[in-house]
Amino acid sequence: MLSDPLKTETAQDLNEELRVPRLLLPFASSSDSLERLSSDGHLFLVRRAEIRQRRQDVMYARIDQVSNASAKVNTSDLCIPIKLEGASALKRVIVTAEAIKSYFYPKSVCNGGLSLYEVLSADKKANLAVLRLAWRVKTVAAHLSSTANLKAKVERAFNLLANPEVRAAYDAWLQDEDNPLPFPYAASGDCVVAGQLSKDRETFFADSILAFKPNVQPKRIEVLLRQCEFLPDRIIFKDSKRKVELWLDPGLLAGLAWDSTWNNWKQWLRSRIAIASDFVEAPKVHFDGGERVVTSWWIALPSRISVTPPASLSADIELARTFHDLLGRHAEILTRVRKQAAREPLEAGTVQFWFDELGAAPALRPEFATWQSEYDEFYFDQLRQRSRVWFLFREEYLFVLPGAVVSEIPMAGHASYIFAEPPDMDRFLRRYSGVARTDIRMNKDGVATELGFVGRVLRGTKKKRWLADVLKHSTIGKENGYGSSTDE
């Protein structure tokens, strides 16, 4: 067995010590020669001694992305593109579909091997929650068994079947073994393959995978439920900003039963669920202006996910469902109010009078006409309880406080605009309804001065600090003109 570091037998690297990846060491012997194909250590070639008639070399490569779709040499081969950061003549690795099947999946069922379902002792129609239960039972059995690597085999079977794309391909393969099996998760990582290097040294043809170690990172994230998609057997969360994806099933959320109708009212959910998991790097391809772009995404391994739901989850679900039903039952009057508030400020007391005259449910409040799912009740309630009167206008609420008028969009990313209380409120509202916030910031045609603009308070992470700054600006009173912006 070769030791680390090794000495190369190539002319270029003769007598130079190399830091050989640990993943490669078990697959080389002292009679082999080692060649480094890139200066960054991402590519190594082990030349086997010609003991057999057909020599088979070993390649260590750092995989950037696996193409499971169209990059084929023939009907049975798939191409693994490799990101080369150092100087190297090698351009690609070609790995056969048979190699992928032999390494990641059990032997052919026709040849007496166990299917992934049989490894878990699960039915082919089992949903994700049933598969998770089967995996947990098998994991306990593995601890009590002396069978080598049983726990790893059971975990791999579960992670493969828990991935909907992999499971669909595997089910198709069970029906017809001519169908290709995918490289799971199209994952990035370190790979050791056996095969032959082409004469032009641009391609390595691999007919077997000896080892694969995906790029894995532990992550802790918070999942906002309203950003999820609810399917019959799982909840799917995708975050394009953080580039993460995960699937939650009833086995992770005990006592929570959902269906696809939740997608109709999920926008009113406020709860966040804490997630901890190992995430595997799984690059995705998209096209921007006709150009192929590869982006690194991270998918939570189903077997490594742990979930911490908030204590208020059940109450939040019931409230969101009730709120959606309330808005639906009063859709006609709410639409009328919303249209009028889009044209001019509408006093909340007037809206409440309309609701009462129409016999609307007592739970229906004026702000619901223009309320959006991203709004935070804290910002709204703090100003409403301090106001003498307030108005609905577009996506804003205008609160008349002692000595000031506050324009508020109660959500993150927006600022509170504060004006000195005007002597003529009707005139103020008419003038305000004809301008945009950008006009006020720029004092276009002197509108900020005319409206008595005091300043704006930018939203920060500390809500109490925001409130203190708003009230401080409000005490400036009748001073028309500019005030300073405040950021937390």
C-alpha positions in Angstrom: 0.0 0.0 0.0 1.3 3.5 -0.9 2.0 5.8 2.0 1.2 9.6 2.3 3.1 11.6 1.0 4.0 9.7 -2.2 6.8 10.2 -4.8 5.7 10.5 -8.4 7.4 8.6 -11.1 6.6 11.1 -13.9 9.4 13.2 -15.3 7.7 16.4 -14.3 7.2 15.5 -10.6 10.1 13.2 -10.1 11.1 13.1 -6.4 8.5 15.6 -5.5 6.4 14.9 -2.4 2.6 14.9 -3.1 -0.2 15.3 -0.7 -2.4 12.4 -1.8 -6.1 12.5 -0.9 -7.0 9.9 1.8 -9.9 8.7 -0.4 -7.4 7.5 -3.0 -4.9 5.7 -0.7 -6.8 2.4 -0.3 -6.9 1.9 -4.1 -3.1 2.1 -4.8 -0.2 -0.1 -4.0 3.6 0.3 -3.8 4.0 -1.1 -7.3 1.9 1.6 -8.8 3.0 4.9 -10.1 1.3 8.2 -9.2 0.8 11.2 -11.5 -0.6 14.5 -10.6 -2.7 15.9 -13.4 -3.4 19.4 -12.0 -1.4 21.8 -9.9 -4.3 22.3 -7.4 -4.4 18.7 -6.3 -7.8 18.0 -7.7 -6.7 15.3 -10.1 -4.5 12.3 -9.6 -3.8 9.3 -11.8 -2.6 6.0 -10.5 -0.9 3.9 -13.1 -1.4 0.2 -12.3 1.5 -2.2 -12.8 0.8 -4.3 -15.9 0.2 -7.6 -14.0 -3.0 -8.4 -15.9 -3.4 -8.4 -19.7 -5.8 -5.4 -19.5 -4.4 -2.7 -17.3 -6.9 -0.6 -15.4 -5.8 2.8 -14.0 -7.3 4.6 -11.1 -8.4 8.3 -11.2 -9.1 10.6 -8.3 -11.1 13.6 -9.3 -13.0 16.5 -7.6 -16.4 16.5 -9.3 -18.1 19.8 -9.9 -21.3 18.5 -11.3 -22.8 15.3 -12.8 -24.9 15.5 -15.9 -27.7 12.9 -15.6 -29.6 14.2 -18.6 -28.2 14.6 -22.1 -24.4 14.4 -21.9 -24.0 10.9 -23.3 -21.3 9.2 -25.3 -23.7 6.4 -26.2 -26.9 5.0 -24.8 -25.2 3.5 -21.7 -22.7 6.2 -20.8 -23.1 9.4 -18.8 -20.6 12.2 -18.7 -19.3 13.7 -15.4 -18.0 17.2 -16.1 -15.1 18.2 -13.8 -14.2 21.7 -12.8 -10.5 22.1 -13.3 -9.0 25.0 -11.4 -5.4 24.0 -12.2 -3.6 23.4 -15.4 -4.5 20.0 -16.9 -5.1 18.4 -20.2 -8.0 16.3 -18.8 -11.3 17.7 -19.9 -13.9 15.2 -18.8 -14.5 11.8 -17.2 -17.0 9.4 -18.8 -18.6 6.9 -16.4 -20.8 4.1 -17.5 -24.4 3.7 -16.4 -23.4 0.3 -15.2 -20.8 1.8 -12.9 -23.4 4.2 -11.4 -25.8 1.3 -10.8 -23.2 -1.0 -9.3 -21.9 1.6 -6.8 -25.1 3.5 -5.7 -27.8 0.9 -6.2 -28.2 -2.8 -5.3 -27.5 -5.5 -7.8 -30.1 -6.3 -10.4 -33.3 -7.7 -8.8 -33.3 -10.2 -11.7 -29.9 -11.5 -10.5 -31.1 -12.1 -7.0 -30.2 -8.8 -5.4 -32.4 -6.8 -3.0 -34.2 -3.8 -4.2 -34.0 -0.6 -2.2 -37.6 -1.3 -0.9 -36.5 -4.7 0.2 -33.5 -3.3 2.0 -35.9 -1.2 4.0 -38.6 -3.9 4.2 -41.0 -1.3 2.7 -43.8 -1.6 0.1 -43.2 0.1 -3.3 -46.2 2.3 -2.7 -45.0 3.5 0.7 -45.1 7.3 1.2 -42.2 9.2 2.6 -43.4 9.0 6.2 -43.7 5.2 6.0 -40.2 5.0 4.4 -38.8 7.0 7.3 -40.5 4.7 9.8 -39.1 1.7 8.0 -35.6 3.2 8.0 -35.8 3.9 11.7 -36.8 0.3 12.5 -34.1 -1.0 10.2 -31.5 1.3 11.9 -32.4 -0.2 15.3 -32.0 -3.7 13.9 -28.6 -2.7 12.4 -27.3 -1.8 15.8 -28.2 -5.3 17.0 -26.9 -7.0 13.9 -23.3 -8.1 13.2 -23.8 -7.6 9.5 -21.1 -5.3 8.2 -22.2 -1.9 6.8 -25.9 -2.7 7.3 -26.6 0.7 8.9 -24.9 2.5 6.0 -26.8 0.4 3.4 -30.1 1.1 5.1 -29.5 4.8 5.3 -28.4 5.0 1.6 -31.6 3.2 0.6 -33.7 5.6 2.5 -32.0 8.7 1.2 -32.3 7.5 -2.4 -36.0 6.7 -2.1 -36.7 9.9 -0.2 -35.5 11.9 -3.2 -38.5 12.1 -5.5 -36.5 12.4 -8.7 -34.2 9.5 -7.8 -37.2 7.4 -6.7 -39.1 8.0 -10.0 -36.0 6.9 -12.0 -35.5 3.9 -9.8 -39.1 2.8 -10.1 -38.9 3.1 -13.9 -35.7 1.0 -13.7 -37.5 -1.7 -11.7 -40.0 -1.9 -14.6 -37.3 -1.9 -17.3 -33.6 -2.3 -16.5 -32.7 -0.5 -19.8 -33.8 2.7 -18.1 -30.8 4.7 -16.8 -30.3 5.2 -13.0 -29.2 8.7 -12.0 -26.1 9.8 -10.1 -27.9 10.6 -6.8 -28.5 14.3 -6.1 -26.1 15.1 -9.0 -23.8 15.8 -6.1 -20.4 17.5 -6.1 -17.6 15.8 -4.2 -14.5 13.7 -4.4 -14.6 10.5 -6.5 -12.3 7.6 -7.2 -12.9 5.7 -10.4 -11.2 2.9 -12.3 -10.8 2.7 -16.1 -8.4 4.0 -18.7 -7.0 7.4 -19.8 -7.4 8.2 -23.5 -4.3 8.5 -25.6 -4.8 12.3 -26.0 -5.1 12.5 -22.2 -8.3 14.6 -22.5 -10.8 11.9 -21.4 -10.8 9.2 -18.7 -13.2 6.3 -19.4 -14.4 4.9 -16.1 -16.2 1.5 -15.9 -16.4 1.4 -12.2 -16.7 3.8 -9.2 -14.5 2.8 -6.3 -15.4 5.6 -3.8 -17.4 8.8 -3.7 -17.5 11.4 -0.9 -20.0 14.1 -1.5 -19.5 17.7 -0.3 -21.5 17.9 2.9 -22.1 20.8 5.3 -24.1 20.9 8.5 -26.5 23.8 8.5 -29.1 25.3 10.8 -31.8 27.3 9.2 -35.3 28.6 9.9 -38.1 27.7 7.5 -41.0 30.1 7.1 -44.0 27.8 6.5 -45.8 30.1 4.1 -42.8 29.8 1.8 -43.3 26.0 1.5 -45.2 23.9 -0.9 -47.6 21.4 0.7 -47.9 18.1 -1.1 -49.8 15.0 0.1 -46.8 13.2 1.5 -44.3 16.0 2.1 -43.6 19.7 2.6 -41.1 21.1 0.1 -39.0 24.2 1.0 -36.8 25.9 -1.6 -34.9 29.1 -0.9 -33.3 30.7 -3.9 -31.4 33.2 -1.8 -29.7 30.7 0.5 -29.7 28.0 -2.3 -31.1 25.3 0.0 -33.8 22.7 -0.5 -35.4 20.2 1.9 -38.4 17.9 2.3 -40.4 17.4 5.5 -42.7 14.5 6.1 -45.2 13.6 8.9 -42.5 11.5 10.5 -40.6 14.7 11.3 -43.7 16.7 12.3 -45.6 14.5 14.6 -49.3 15.3 14.9 -49.3 17.7 12.0 -51.6 16.5 9.1 -51.8 18.6 6.0 -53.0 18.4 2.4 -52.6 20.3 -0.8 -55.4 22.7 0.1 -53.0 24.4 2.6 -51.4 26.1 -0.4 -54.6 28.2 -0.8 -54.1 29.9 2.6 -50.5 29.3 3.6 -49.7 33.0 3.0 -51.3 33.8 6.3 -49.1 31.4 8.3 -46.5 33.2 10.5 -44.7 30.2 12.1 -41.0 29.4 11.5 -39.6 25.9 12.0 -36.0 25.4 13.1 -34.2 22.8 10.9 -30.8 21.2 11.5 -29.4 18.8 9.0 -26.4 17.8 6.9 -26.8 19.3 3.5 -25.2 17.8 0.4 -24.0 20.1 -2.4 -26.1 19.4 -5.5 -25.4 21.9 -8.4 -28.3 23.0 -10.6 -28.3 24.3 -14.1 -30.3 27.2 -15.5 -30.0 29.3 -18.6 -29.5 33.1 -18.4 -29.7 34.9 -21.7 -29.1 31.6 -23.5 -25.9 30.9 -21.5 -25.6 27.8 -19.3 -25.1 28.7 -15.7 -24.3 26.2 -12.9 -25.3 27.2 -9.3 -24.4 25.4 -6.2 -27.5 24.3 -4.2 -27.6 22.4 -0.9 -30.1 19.6 -0.3 -30.8 18.4 3.2 -30.2 14.6 3.5 -33.5 13.2 4.6 -31.9 10.8 7.1 -30.1 13.7 8.9 -32.9 16.2 9.3 -34.1 17.2 12.8 -37.0 19.6 13.3 -38.0 21.9 16.1 -41.5 23.4 15.6 -42.6 26.4 17.7 -45.0 25.8 20.6 -47.6 28.1 18.9 -47.7 26.2 15.6 -51.2 24.6 16.0 -52.7 28.0 17.1 -51.0 29.7 14.1 -52.4 27.1 11.7 -55.9 27.5 13.0 -55.7 31.3 13.0 -54.5 31.3 9.3 -57.2 29.0 8.2 -59.9 31.0 10.0 -58.5 34.3 8.6 -58.6 32.9 5.0 -62.2 31.8 5.5 -63.2 35.1 6.9 -61.7 37.0 3.9 -63.4 34.6 1.5 -66.8 35.1 3.0 -66.5 38.9 2.7 -64.6 39.1 -0.5 -67.1 41.4 -2.2 -67.1 44.2 0.3 -63.4 43.9 0.8 -62.8 44.3 -2.9 -64.9 47.5 -2.9 -63.0 48.9 0.0 -59.7 48.0 -1.5 -60.6 49.7 -4.8 -61.6 52.9 -3.1 -58.5 52.9 -0.8 -56.3 52.6 -3.9 -57.7 56.1 -5.1 -57.8 58.0 -1.8 -57.2 57.7 1.9 -60.2 56.0 3.5 -61.0 56.5 7.2 -61.1 53.3 9.2 -64.2 54.3 11.1 -66.1 54.7 7.8 -65.0 51.2 6.8 -66.1 49.7 10.1 -69.5 51.4 9.7 -69.9 49.8 6.3 -69.1 46.4 7.8 -71.6 46.9 10.5 -74.3 48.0 8.1 -73.8 44.9 6.0 -73.8 42.5 9.0 -70.2 41.4 8.5 -68.7 39.1 11.1 -67.4 40.9 14.2 -63.9 39.5 13.5 -63.7 41.4 10.3 -61.6 44.6 10.9 -61.0 47.5 8.5 -57.3 46.8 8.1 -58.0 43.4 6.6 -59.2 45.0 3.4 -55.6 45.9 2.4 -53.7 43.5 4.7 -50.9 41.5 3.2 -49.4 38.3 4.4 -45.9 39.8 5.0 -47.3 42.5 7.3 -46.2 42.4 10.9 -49.0 43.2 13.5 -46.5 44.7 15.9 -45.8 47.8 13.8 -49.5 48.2 13.0 -50.8 47.7 16.5 -48.2 50.0 18.2 -49.3 52.9 16.0 -53.1 52.2 16.0 -53.4 52.1 19.7 -51.6 55.6 19.9 -53.6 57.2 17.1 -56.8 59.3 17.3 -57.8 58.3 13.9 -56.3 56.3 11.0 -56.7 55.7 7.3 -56.3 53.0 4.7 -54.4 54.1 1.6 -53.0 51.8 -1.1 -50.6 49.5 0.8 -50.1 52.0 3.6 -51.9 53.0 6.8 -51.9 56.6 7.9 -52.0 57.1 11.7 -52.8 60.5 13.2 -50.9 60.7 16.5 -50.8 63.8 18.8 -48.6 66.2 16.9 -47.8 64.0 13.9 -49.0 61.8 11.0 -47.2 58.5 10.4 -47.4 56.7 7.1 -46.7 53.1 7.8 -46.2 49.9 5.6 -45.9 47.4 8.5 -43.3 45.0 7.1 -39.6 44.5 7.0 -37.7 46.6 4.4 -39.9 49.7 4.6 -39.6 52.9 6.6 -42.1 54.9 8.6 -42.6 58.4 7.2 -43.5 61.1 9.7 -45.2 64.4 9.1 -46.1 67.3 11.4 -49.8 67.2 12.2 -51.4 69.5 9.6 -53.9 72.3 10.5 -56.2 71.0 7.7 -56.3 67.2 7.6 -58.5 67.0 4.5 -56.1 69.2 2.5 -53.1 67.1 3.7 -54.8 63.9 2.6 -55.7 65.3 -0.8 -52.1 66.4 -1.4 -50.6 63.2 0.0 -52.7 61.0 -2.2 -51.2 62.6 -5.4 -47.5 61.9 -4.6 -45.2 58.9 -4.2 -42.8 58.3 -1.4 -39.9 58.9 -3.7 -41.3 62.4 -4.4 -41.3 63.1 -0.7 -37.7 61.9 -0.2 -36.6 64.2 -3.1 -38.9 67.1 -2.1 -40.1 67.1 -5.7 -41.8 70.5 -6.4 -41.5 71.3 -2.7 -44.0 68.6 -1.7 -42.1 67.5 1.4 -42.1 71.0 2.8 -45.7 71.5 1.9 -46.7 68.2 3.7 -44.6 69.0 6.8 -42.3 66.1 6.3 -40.3 65.5 9.5 -38.3 62.4 8.7 -38.3 58.7 8.2 -37.4 55.8 10.5 -35.8 52.9 8.8 -36.8 49.4 10.0 -34.2 47.5 12.0 -34.0 44.3 13.9 -35.0 45.9 17.2 -38.7 46.7 17.2 -38.7 48.6 20.4 -35.9 50.8 19.0 -38.0 51.5 16.0 -41.0 52.5 18.2 -38.8 54.8 20.3 -37.5 56.6 17.2 -40.9 57.0 15.7 -42.3 58.6 18.9 -39.2 60.8 19.2 -39.7 62.1 15.7 -43.4 62.6 16.4 -42.6 65.1 19.2 -40.9 67.4 16.8 -44.5 68.6 16.2 -45.3 71.4 13.8 -41.9 71.9 12.3 -42.4 71.8 8.6 -39.4 70.7 6.5 -36.9 67.9 6.8 -35.9 65.8 9.7 -33.0 63.3 9.7 -33.4 59.6 8.7 -32.9 57.2 11.5 -31.4 53.7 11.0 -31.0 51.0 13.7 
